[in-house]
Amino acid sequence: MCIRDRLEADDFYDIQAFTKTDKKGFLVLFYKESCSIYGKYYPEFATAAENSTSPTIQFAKFNCEDEPEVVKSFGIQYYPTILLFISGNVYELKGNRGFSKVLAFITEDYKTSASITFPENFTSGDTLEENWLIVAILGSSIIAIVLVAYLVVYMLSLIHI
């Protein structure tokens, strides 16, 4: 299985929606390129991805130096950090992160870990859609007000002729 190489902040909306159903999941490696431990650990993560037989878990990595607001949202304090997004929940792999431990974690071990709350700023595409609806309504209202004001000015100019 390949590793999705380049996650961005907006991808977490999709991940959250994708993982709410059918035990689908994303295992995400949060890293900093400058971290020496990441350089030593990444081959283990890649080996786990290559050896995974799970058809429902996708592997990805996220460079924390690119978008620090995501790091803050998930409360990531050390690197590398591995989070499993599955069934609408988030679980952190702690301790040994060798490839066999990663494979065990994505199949069963995550069930014994405490779930982390999905950050509110990534919790719902519905909220995003509702915000767009509000913007569209407000935009339409502003256009209508401008048109009415233009008509009033035009009518006043006709009266003075």
QUICOR-V638370 format. One line per field, one symbol per residue. ss: DSSP state (a for helix, b for strand, c for the rest). phi: phi as a letter, one per 30 degrees, with the letter a starting at -180 (. if undefined). burial: I if it has 24 or more other ideal C-beta (glycine too) atoms within 12 Angstrom, else O. Layout:
ss: ???
phi: ???
burial: ???
This chain:
ss: ccbbccccccaaaaaaaaccccccbbbbbbbccccaaaaaaaaaaaaaaaacccccbbbbbbbccccaaaaaaaccccccbbbbbbccbbbbbcccccaaaaaaaaacaaaaccbbcccaaaccaaaaaaaaaaaaaaaaaaaaaaaaaaaaaaaaaaacc
phi: .dcddbdbedddddddddddbhhdabccccbbeddddeeddeedddddddcdcddccccabbddddbdddeddcidcbbdbcbccahicbbcdciebdddddddddcbdddccddcddeedbdaddddddddddddddddddddddddddddddddddddd
burial: IOIOOOIOIOIIIOIIIIIIOOOIIIIIIIIIOOOOOIOOIIOIIOOIIOOIOIOOIIIIIIIIOOOOOIIOIIOIOOIIIIIIIIOIIIIIIOOOIOIOIIIIIIIOOIOOOOOIOIIOOIOOOOOOOOOOOOOOOOOOOOOOOOOOOOOOOOOOOOOOO
